[in-house]
């Protein structure tokens, strides 16, 4: 659990750095355009790349922390066995969607491998590589969460909604 907390802390720091970098690039460009009638054209490309990676990093972090939107009304009254069955179905759907994300990102990354952004000269495959990593990491996260549920290492309710079990589950305490 400590490793997971350290990885989450690193992801949170990465998100903060990406937010700061986006704010600085966009704000500096706005100030330059407003006061000096000139800007740094490359900041548009850089901020677009950073914002895209910020979204994917945030998605990985949200899945890890269970802070994604959850609708548990349909499963709240099910028995533990039925909840586990639903967890298997949901995890399979999530892993399939992660596969689609990763395979599509892989296709786009290979297509754009030899292309560069016109102003910065950075490889145009960067956003797709980030999406590929995100899809792979989220698939592994989902598989491990399902495995922990099936091995009774994690309560099944936590699979569906982290917030519902955070205060009542003693295994979630630091």
Backbone as CSV, one residue per row, in Angstrom:
resi,resn,N_x,N_y,N_z,CA_x,CA_y,CA_z,C_x,C_y,C_z
1,UNK,0.816,-1.194,0.000,0.000,0.000,0.000,0.865,1.265,0.000
2,UNK,2.015,1.201,0.629,2.881,2.381,0.665,3.383,2.732,-0.726
3,UNK,3.690,1.707,-1.528,4.137,1.940,-2.897,3.034,2.642,-3.691
4,UNK,1.806,2.198,-3.510,0.675,2.814,-4.218,0.533,4.276,-3.807
5,UNK,0.661,4.546,-2.505,0.547,5.925,-2.036,1.678,6.801,-2.592
6,UNK,2.877,6.234,-2.688,3.997,6.993,-3.246,3.777,7.262,-4.730
7,UNK,3.277,6.268,-5.455,2.997,6.463,-6.875,1.896,7.501,-7.074
8,UNK,0.867,7.445,-6.222,-0.191,8.455,-6.309,0.346,9.840,-6.007
9,UNK,1.226,9.943,-5.029,1.836,11.239,-4.708,2.669,11.755,-5.873
10,UNK,3.374,10.850,-6.542,4.157,11.254,-7.709,3.244,11.722,-8.840
11,UNK,2.127,11.018,-9.029,1.167,11.436,-10.060,0.557,12.787,-9.723
12,UNK,0.232,13.001,-8.445,-0.312,14.295,-8.034,0.701,15.408,-8.288
13,UNK,1.975,15.141,-7.997,3.017,16.139,-8.257,3.147,16.400,-9.755
14,UNK,3.062,15.346,-10.561,3.137,15.499,-12.015,1.972,16.335,-12.533
15,UNK,0.771,16.090,-12.004,-0.393,16.881,-12.394,-0.187,18.346,-12.025
16,UNK,0.345,18.596,-10.834,0.590,19.976,-10.404,1.619,20.649,-11.307
17,UNK,2.672,19.932,-11.663,3.701,20.490,-12.544,3.113,20.791,-13.920
18,UNK,2.288,19.871,-14.423,1.671,20.086,-15.730,0.715,21.278,-15.701
19,UNK,-0.044,21.410,-14.629,-0.932,22.572,-14.500,-0.128,23.868,-14.462
20,UNK,0.924,23.879,-13.671,1.763,25.070,-13.569,2.390,25.412,-14.919
21,UNK,2.885,24.411,-15.615,3.503,24.656,-16.925,2.477,25.198,-17.915
22,UNK,1.268,24.661,-17.904,0.225,25.163,-18.792,-0.126,26.601,-18.460
23,UNK,-0.289,26.890,-17.187,-0.623,28.254,-16.767,0.485,29.225,-17.170
24,UNK,1.730,28.844,-16.922,2.848,29.736,-17.247,2.975,29.987,-18.746
25,UNK,2.836,28.952,-19.550,2.977,29.147,-20.997,1.848,29.996,-21.555
26,UNK,0.626,29.699,-21.148,-0.516,30.456,-21.667,-0.506,31.890,-21.132
27,UNK,-0.263,32.059,-19.840,-0.271,33.396,-19.248,0.840,34.269,-19.818
28,UNK,2.038,33.701,-19.971,3.140,34.487,-20.526,2.832,34.924,-21.951
29,UNK,2.212,34.049,-22.721,1.852,34.396,-24.092,0.786,35.487,-24.114
30,UNK,-0.179,35.414,-23.205,-1.216,36.445,-23.131,-0.614,37.792,-22.756
31,UNK,0.265,37.794,-21.767,0.908,39.042,-21.335,1.729,39.635,-22.477
32,UNK,2.488,38.812,-23.155,3.298,39.306,-24.269,2.435,39.874,-25.388
33,UNK,1.342,39.202,-25.693,0.466,39.696,-26.754,-0.240,40.983,-26.347
34,UNK,-0.647,41.079,-25.103,-1.397,42.249,-24.652,-0.506,43.481,-24.511
35,UNK,0.646,43.320,-23.894,1.491,44.472,-23.605,2.522,44.783,-24.704
36,UNK,2.968,43.771,-25.419,4.047,43.994,-26.378,3.659,43.681,-27.821
37,UNK,2.413,43.351,-28.072,1.930,43.017,-29.414,2.757,41.923,-30.083
38,UNK,3.276,41.040,-29.287,4.000,39.893,-29.827,3.798,38.728,-28.865
39,UNK,4.002,37.564,-29.353,3.852,36.382,-28.511,4.910,35.359,-28.857
40,UNK,4.844,34.277,-28.160,5.746,33.163,-28.445,4.883,32.079,-29.084
41,UNK,4.948,31.943,-30.401,4.054,31.008,-31.088,4.176,29.557,-30.608
42,UNK,5.358,29.162,-30.180,5.572,27.779,-29.774,4.779,27.429,-28.517
43,UNK,4.385,28.444,-27.736,3.658,28.156,-26.499,2.298,27.517,-26.771
44,UNK,1.698,27.801,-27.927,0.424,27.171,-28.270,0.583,25.650,-28.393
45,UNK,1.626,25.250,-29.101,1.864,23.812,-29.259,2.245,23.158,-27.939
46,UNK,3.120,23.812,-27.197,3.584,23.250,-25.929,2.410,23.106,-24.958
47,UNK,1.593,24.143,-24.844,0.457,24.068,-23.915,-0.547,23.005,-24.349
48,UNK,-0.722,22.820,-25.645,-1.631,21.779,-26.143,-1.108,20.388,-25.780
49,UNK,0.178,20.168,-25.921,0.779,18.879,-25.565,0.669,18.636,-24.060
50,UNK,0.988,19.658,-23.282,0.934,19.507,-21.822,-0.496,19.267,-21.359
51,UNK,-1.454,19.997,-21.933,-2.854,19.826,-21.524,-3.355,18.421,-21.855
52,UNK,-2.977,17.901,-23.005,-3.375,16.538,-23.346,-2.809,15.514,-22.386
53,UNK,-1.530,15.663,-22.053,-0.934,14.724,-21.107,-1.493,14.919,-19.702
54,UNK,-1.880,16.141,-19.372,-2.517,16.412,-18.081,-3.840,15.660,-17.962
55,UNK,-4.608,15.649,-19.021,-5.898,14.941,-19.002,-5.689,13.442,-18.786
56,UNK,-4.747,12.872,-19.493,-4.503,11.436,-19.339,-3.906,11.103,-17.973
57,UNK,-3.007,11.945,-17.485,-2.441,11.726,-16.151,-3.531,11.822,-15.091
58,UNK,-4.420,12.799,-15.247,-5.537,12.943,-14.318,-6.481,11.755,-14.360
59,UNK,-6.680,11.172,-15.534,-7.543,9.990,-15.644,-6.947,8.802,-14.895
60,UNK,-5.636,8.617,-15.028,-4.968,7.535,-14.304,-5.074,7.776,-12.798
61,UNK,-4.845,9.012,-12.375,-4.921,9.352,-10.960,-6.341,9.183,-10.423
62,UNK,-7.336,9.601,-11.192,-8.734,9.464,-10.759,-9.121,7.999,-10.597
63,UNK,-8.668,7.143,-11.512,-8.962,5.717,-11.379,-8.266,5.143,-10.154
64,UNK,-7.041,5.551,-9.927,-6.283,5.057,-8.786,-6.915,5.460,-7.456
65,UNK,-7.397,6.693,-7.396,-7.986,7.193,-6.151,-9.484,6.929,-6.049
66,UNK,-10.074,6.399,-7.099,-11.502,6.128,-7.085,-12.340,7.391,-7.089
67,UNK,-11.808,8.457,-7.642,-12.534,9.718,-7.634,-13.288,9.969,-8.933
68,UNK,-13.454,8.922,-9.727,-14.260,9.032,-10.927,-15.744,9.022,-10.545
69,UNK,-16.582,9.384,-11.469,-18.021,9.406,-11.202,-18.510,7.966,-11.093
70,UNK,-19.269,7.697,-10.050,-19.807,6.345,-9.895,-21.297,6.419,-9.624
71,UNK,-22.006,5.459,-10.154,-23.455,5.353,-9.975,-23.720,3.977,-9.383
72,UNK,-23.873,3.919,-8.070,-23.969,2.631,-7.388,-25.393,2.278,-6.990
73,UNK,-26.362,3.048,-7.401,-27.753,2.804,-7.013,-28.207,1.396,-7.408
74,UNK,-27.803,0.946,-8.576,-28.251,-0.354,-9.066,-27.607,-1.522,-8.330
75,UNK,-26.444,-1.338,-7.740,-25.745,-2.465,-7.121,-25.718,-2.402,-5.603
76,UNK,-26.183,-1.316,-5.023,-26.111,-1.171,-3.566,-26.841,-2.281,-2.821
77,UNK,-27.937,-2.766,-3.352,-28.736,-3.766,-2.650,-28.444,-5.195,-3.077
78,UNK,-27.427,-5.397,-3.901,-27.076,-6.750,-4.332,-26.258,-7.448,-3.252
79,UNK,-26.268,-8.763,-3.301,-25.434,-9.536,-2.384,-23.965,-9.414,-2.816
80,UNK,-23.069,-9.824,-1.938,-21.635,-9.736,-2.226,-21.279,-10.548,-3.475
81,UNK,-21.841,-11.728,-3.614,-21.555,-12.570,-4.777,-22.003,-11.920,-6.078
82,UNK,-23.198,-11.323,-6.056,-23.682,-10.649,-7.258,-22.872,-9.389,-7.548
83,UNK,-22.443,-8.704,-6.495,-21.591,-7.527,-6.698,-20.269,-7.924,-7.347
84,UNK,-19.728,-9.083,-6.936,-18.481,-9.555,-7.539,-18.695,-9.910,-9.010
85,UNK,-19.851,-10.505,-9.319,-20.152,-10.830,-10.712,-20.260,-9.559,-11.551
86,UNK,-20.921,-8.559,-11.004,-21.024,-7.280,-11.707,-19.637,-6.644,-11.840
87,UNK,-18.806,-6.776,-10.811,-17.450,-6.229,-10.866,-16.650,-6.874,-11.995
88,UNK,-16.824,-8.176,-12.209,-16.133,-8.863,-13.298,-16.589,-8.304,-14.642
89,UNK,-17.895,-8.112,-14.795,-18.429,-7.580,-16.057,-17.942,-6.151,-16.289
90,UNK,-18.015,-5.333,-15.245,-17.579,-3.944,-15.357,-16.078,-3.874,-15.649
91,UNK,-15.292,-4.681,-14.955,-13.842,-4.677,-15.179,-13.514,-5.130,-16.599
92,UNK,-14.231,-6.130,-17.089,-13.996,-6.587,-18.465,-14.303,-5.471,-19.457
93,UNK,-15.392,-4.749,-19.232,-15.731,-3.625,-20.115,-14.683,-2.520,-20.024
94,UNK,-14.223,-2.240,-18.808,-13.206,-1.195,-18.634,-11.894,-1.587,-19.302
95,UNK,-11.496,-2.830,-19.129,-10.243,-3.293,-19.742,-10.358,-3.286,-21.263
96,UNK,-11.529,-3.637,-21.781,-11.740,-3.578,-23.229,-11.630,-2.140,-23.734
97,UNK,-12.222,-1.203,-23.008,-12.116,0.209,-23.395,-10.666,0.699,-23.307
98,UNK,-9.946,0.246,-22.292,-8.524,0.600,-22.180,-7.735,0.019,-23.356
99,UNK,-8.088,-1.194,-23.756,-7.452,-1.807,-24.922,-7.723,-0.976,-26.173
100,UNK,-8.979,-0.550,-26.344,-9.309,0.270,-27.511,-8.515,1.571,-27.506
101,UNK,-8.413,2.197,-26.346,-7.628,3.423,-26.225,-6.170,3.165,-26.587
102,UNK,-5.598,2.127,-26.007,-4.178,1.838,-26.239,-3.910,1.426,-27.685
103,UNK,-4.783,0.606,-28.258,-4.531,0.171,-29.640,-4.721,1.326,-30.623
104,UNK,-5.712,2.178,-30.383,-5.885,3.350,-31.239,-4.726,4.319,-31.100
105,UNK,-4.254,4.486,-29.873,-3.114,5.373,-29.646,-1.855,4.806,-30.311
106,UNK,-1.705,3.490,-30.243,-0.549,2.864,-30.891,-0.585,3.095,-32.403
107,UNK,-1.765,2.920,-32.991,-1.902,3.148,-34.434,-1.548,4.589,-34.800
108,UNK,-2.078,5.539,-34.036,-1.796,6.942,-34.326,-0.336,7.300,-34.054
109,UNK,0.249,6.686,-33.038,1.659,6.960,-32.735,2.560,6.486,-33.873
110,UNK,2.264,5.316,-34.415,3.090,4.818,-35.519,2.879,5.652,-36.780
111,UNK,1.652,6.125,-36.999,1.389,6.974,-38.163,2.145,8.300,-38.042
112,UNK,2.162,8.862,-36.842,2.756,10.190,-36.628,4.196,10.152,-36.134
113,UNK,4.821,8.988,-36.165,6.179,8.853,-35.649,7.168,9.758,-36.387
114,UNK,7.007,9.915,-37.671,7.955,10.699,-38.461,7.497,12.130,-38.705
115,UNK,6.365,12.521,-38.110,5.881,13.892,-38.257,6.300,14.717,-37.050
116,UNK,6.468,16.000,-37.265,6.836,16.903,-36.193,5.854,18.069,-36.145
117,UNK,5.729,18.659,-34.961,4.957,19.888,-34.854,5.689,20.972,-35.629
118,UNK,4.964,21.844,-36.329,5.637,22.809,-37.203,6.484,23.850,-36.469
119,UNK,6.061,24.303,-35.304,6.795,25.379,-34.634,7.860,24.867,-33.670
120,UNK,7.508,23.870,-32.890,8.451,23.392,-31.866,9.393,22.315,-32.397
121,UNK,8.980,21.619,-33.432,9.798,20.531,-33.958,9.692,19.248,-33.149
122,UNK,8.841,19.245,-32.118,8.655,18.036,-31.306,7.921,16.973,-32.115
123,UNK,8.149,15.699,-31.809,7.447,14.632,-32.531,5.935,14.722,-32.312
124,UNK,5.189,14.565,-33.382,3.731,14.661,-33.309,3.101,13.442,-32.647
125,UNK,3.902,12.440,-32.336,3.372,11.230,-31.714,3.289,11.341,-30.195
126,UNK,3.753,12.428,-29.613,3.788,12.555,-28.151,2.420,12.344,-27.505
127,UNK,1.360,13.012,-27.970,0.059,12.795,-27.314,-0.414,11.342,-27.406
128,UNK,-0.086,10.686,-28.506,-0.531,9.313,-28.690,0.271,8.341,-27.832
129,UNK,1.531,8.630,-27.614,2.333,7.804,-26.714,1.816,7.948,-25.283
130,UNK,1.462,9.170,-24.902,0.891,9.396,-23.569,-0.429,8.629,-23.433
131,UNK,-1.270,8.652,-24.469,-2.535,7.916,-24.443,-2.291,6.410,-24.372
132,UNK,-1.278,5.926,-25.066,-0.926,4.508,-25.025,-0.517,4.099,-23.615
133,UNK,0.319,4.899,-22.982,0.745,4.611,-21.605,-0.459,4.650,-20.665
134,UNK,-1.309,5.641,-20.841,-2.507,5.771,-20.004,-3.407,4.545,-20.138
135,UNK,-3.669,4.114,-21.355,-4.509,2.941,-21.562,-3.929,1.702,-20.921
136,UNK,-2.627,1.521,-21.049,-1.973,0.362,-20.441,-2.006,0.399,-18.925
137,UNK,-1.702,1.559,-18.354,-1.687,1.684,-16.894,-3.096,1.495,-16.327
138,UNK,-4.091,2.082,-16.976,-5.460,1.933,-16.460,-5.959,0.491,-16.594
139,UNK,-5.550,-0.214,-17.635,-5.926,-1.624,-17.764,-5.313,-2.453,-16.638
140,UNK,-4.045,-2.191,-16.335,-3.385,-2.907,-15.240,-4.039,-2.568,-13.906
141,UNK,-4.341,-1.287,-13.692,-5.023,-0.877,-12.460,-6.356,-1.598,-12.298
142,UNK,-7.134,-1.609,-13.354,-8.448,-2.252,-13.295,-8.314,-3.743,-13.027
143,UNK,-7.369,-4.401,-13.702,-7.160,-5.825,-13.489,-6.754,-6.117,-12.051
144,UNK,-5.835,-5.304,-11.511,-5.399,-5.520,-10.127,-6.529,-5.273,-9.130
145,UNK,-7.331,-4.244,-9.376,-8.471,-3.995,-8.488,-9.434,-5.177,-8.509
146,UNK,-9.713,-5.707,-9.699,-10.600,-6.869,-9.803,-9.982,-8.078,-9.122
147,UNK,-8.699,-8.284,-9.308,-8.019,-9.400,-8.665,-8.105,-9.289,-7.149
148,UNK,-7.885,-8.091,-6.606,-7.987,-7.878,-5.163,-9.400,-8.132,-4.668
149,UNK,-10.399,-7.762,-5.455,-11.792,-8.014,-5.067,-12.064,-9.514,-5.057
150,UNK,-11.631,-10.205,-6.092,-11.900,-11.645,-6.186,-11.143,-12.443,-5.133
151,UNK,-9.978,-11.946,-4.693,-9.196,-12.626,-3.655,-9.552,-12.125,-2.251
152,UNK,-10.589,-11.306,-2.154,-11.048,-10.717,-0.882,-9.975,-9.884,-0.192
153,UNK,-9.104,-9.273,-0.967,-8.098,-8.359,-0.419,-8.619,-6.918,-0.392
154,UNK,-9.725,-6.696,-1.103,-10.332,-5.377,-1.173,-11.848,-5.558,-1.163
155,UNK,-12.572,-4.732,-0.407,-14.032,-4.869,-0.411,-14.600,-4.561,-1.795
156,UNK,-15.600,-5.312,-2.184,-16.175,-5.154,-3.514,-16.812,-3.770,-3.678
157,UNK,-17.305,-3.197,-2.596,-17.897,-1.863,-2.690,-16.861,-0.819,-3.098
158,UNK,-15.620,-1.028,-2.726,-14.569,-0.083,-3.097,-14.289,-0.119,-4.590
159,UNK,-14.537,-1.243,-5.231,-14.358,-1.325,-6.676,-15.280,-0.350,-7.390
160,UNK,-16.490,-0.208,-6.853,-17.475,0.643,-7.509,-17.417,2.093,-7.044
161,UNK,-17.108,2.312,-5.797,-17.111,3.677,-5.287,-16.179,3.788,-4.098
162,UNK,-15.067,4.441,-4.305,-14.071,4.622,-3.256,-14.635,5.443,-2.106
163,UNK,-15.375,6.502,-2.418,-15.852,7.414,-1.389,-16.807,6.743,-0.403
164,UNK,-17.576,5.771,-0.842,-18.529,5.102,0.051,-17.834,4.265,1.106
165,UNK,-16.624,3.802,0.849,-15.954,2.897,1.785,-14.772,3.534,2.486
166,UNK,-14.433,4.746,2.132,-13.230,5.369,2.674,-13.272,5.503,4.196
167,UNK,-14.400,5.902,4.733,-14.486,6.155,6.169,-14.781,4.897,6.976
168,UNK,-15.390,3.900,6.354,-15.833,2.731,7.104,-14.910,1.532,6.974
169,UNK,-14.046,1.508,5.994,-13.196,0.339,5.750,-11.855,0.506,6.460
170,UNK,-11.547,-0.374,7.429,-10.292,-0.244,8.175,-9.053,-0.540,7.325
171,UNK,-9.204,-1.247,6.191,-8.028,-1.551,5.369,-7.551,-0.340,4.578
172,UNK,-8.358,0.729,4.539,-7.987,1.912,3.782,-7.270,2.942,4.613
173,UNK,-7.106,2.694,5.895,-6.427,3.644,6.778,-4.928,3.587,6.540
174,UNK,-4.257,4.722,6.716,-2.790,4.773,6.517,-2.041,4.133,7.655
